[in-house]
């Protein structure tokens, strides 16, 4: 029981950190292009919203308690949202910054557009994986608890 709580906290901390990194870098980009059309920046706005929702839920569910894995459907939905954001950002680059998984120019420094975009893509993918692992572990945890709680008796051993 304590091992699952520790693992849950580690996953939530990683989800929180990855969401904050994506929100920070993506927010800086949105601030730089604030005078452009919102329709042109839709994928970045979507990514910022997903990062905000992920940060919110990671903070709420960071503290361990007995039902920390009961929220696995929300974890799965947030993971899907992160995968969609990852796909939208990869589609936006469309090879203009080189191969998507070539991480040699990933940087947080100002002025390196391709490096910042690849950092956002990388941390969006890592966050999606963390949320997915959290959902899978949560599903297994809940299924294990339900099978322990429900034991059907046979008709001939009834206490009635």
C-alpha positions in Angstrom: 0.0 0.0 0.0 2.8 2.5 0.9 4.6 1.5 -2.3 1.6 2.5 -4.5 1.2 5.8 -2.7 4.9 6.6 -3.2 4.7 5.7 -6.9 1.5 7.7 -7.2 3.3 10.8 -5.8 6.3 10.3 -8.1 3.9 10.1 -11.1 2.0 13.2 -10.0 5.2 15.1 -9.4 6.4 14.2 -12.9 3.0 15.2 -14.4 3.1 18.5 -12.5 6.7 19.3 -13.6 6.1 18.3 -17.3 2.9 20.3 -17.4 4.6 23.4 -15.9 7.5 23.2 -18.4 5.1 23.0 -21.3 2.9 25.8 -19.9 5.9 28.0 -19.4 7.6 27.6 -22.8 4.3 27.6 -24.7 3.0 30.6 -22.7 6.2 32.5 -23.6 5.6 31.7 -27.3 1.9 32.8 -27.0 3.0 36.0 -25.3 5.5 36.7 -28.2 2.8 36.3 -30.8 -0.1 37.9 -28.9 -1.0 40.3 -31.7 -1.7 37.5 -34.3 -5.0 35.8 -35.0 -6.2 33.4 -32.4 -7.2 30.9 -35.1 -3.6 30.7 -36.3 -2.4 29.9 -32.8 -5.2 27.4 -31.9 -3.0 24.4 -31.4 -0.8 26.3 -29.0 -3.8 27.6 -27.1 -5.1 24.1 -26.9 -1.7 22.9 -25.6 -1.7 25.6 -23.0 -5.3 24.7 -21.8 -4.3 21.0 -21.6 -1.2 22.0 -19.6 -3.3 24.1 -17.2 -5.8 21.3 -16.7 -3.0 18.8 -16.1 -1.3 21.1 -13.6 -4.6 21.6 -11.8 -5.4 17.9 -11.4 -1.8 16.9 -10.6 -1.8 19.4 -7.8 -5.2 18.2 -6.4 -4.3 14.5 -6.7 -0.6 14.9 -5.6 -1.4 14.1 -1.9 -1.8 10.4 -1.3 -5.0 9.1 0.1 -6.9 5.8 -0.2 -8.7 6.8 -3.4 -5.7 8.2 -5.2 -6.1 5.7 -8.1 -9.8 5.9 -8.4 -9.5 8.8 -10.8 -8.1 6.6 -13.6 -10.7 7.6 -16.2 -9.7 11.3 -15.8 -6.1 10.2 -16.1 -6.9 8.4 -19.3 -8.7 11.5 -20.7 -5.9 13.8 -19.9 -3.4 11.4 -21.4 -5.4 11.4 -24.6 -5.5 15.2 -24.6 -1.7 15.3 -24.2 -1.3 12.8 -27.1 -3.6 15.1 -29.2 -1.5 18.1 -28.3 1.7 16.2 -29.1 0.2 15.3 -32.5 -0.9 18.8 -33.2 2.5 20.2 -32.4 4.4 17.6 -34.5 2.1 18.3 -37.4 2.8 22.1 -37.0 6.5 21.6 -37.3 6.1 19.3 -40.4 9.8 18.7 -40.7 10.7 22.4 -40.8 13.0 21.9 -37.8 14.4 18.6 -38.8 13.4 15.2 -37.6 10.9 15.4 -34.7 12.8 13.0 -32.5 16.3 14.5 -33.1 16.8 16.1 -29.7 20.3 17.6 -30.3 19.0 21.2 -30.5 16.5 21.1 -27.7 17.0 24.1 -25.5 15.2 26.4 -23.1 17.2 29.4 -24.2 15.5 32.4 -25.7 15.8 32.8 -29.4 16.1 29.2 -30.5 12.6 28.6 -31.9 13.2 25.0 -33.0 14.7 24.0 -29.8 11.9 25.4 -27.7 9.2 23.8 -29.9 11.0 20.4 -29.6 11.2 20.9 -25.9 7.5 21.5 -25.7 6.9 18.4 -27.9 9.2 16.3 -25.8 7.6 17.3 -22.5 4.1 16.9 -23.9 4.9 13.4 -24.9 6.5 12.6 -21.5 3.4 14.0 -19.7 1.1 11.9 -21.9 3.1 8.8 -21.0 3.0 9.6 -17.3 -0.8 10.2 -17.3 -1.2 6.9 -19.3 0.8 5.0 -16.8 -1.1 6.5 -14.0 -4.4 5.5 -15.7 -3.2 1.9 -16.2 -2.0 1.5 -12.7 -5.2 3.1 -11.4 -7.3 0.7 -13.5 -5.4 -2.3 -12.2 -5.6 -1.0 -8.6 -9.4 -0.5 -8.7 -9.9 -3.8 -10.4 -7.9 -5.6 -7.7 -9.9 -3.8 -5.0 -13.2 -4.7 -6.5 -12.3 -8.4 -6.9 -11.2 -8.5 -3.2 -14.4 -6.8 -2.0 -16.9 -9.0 -3.9 -16.9 -12.7 -3.2 -20.0 -14.5 -4.2 -21.2 -17.3 -2.1 -22.6 -20.4 -3.5 -26.3 -21.1 -3.0 -25.9 -24.1 -0.7 -23.8 -22.1 1.8 -26.3 -19.4 2.4 -26.7 -18.2 5.9 -30.4 -17.4 5.5 
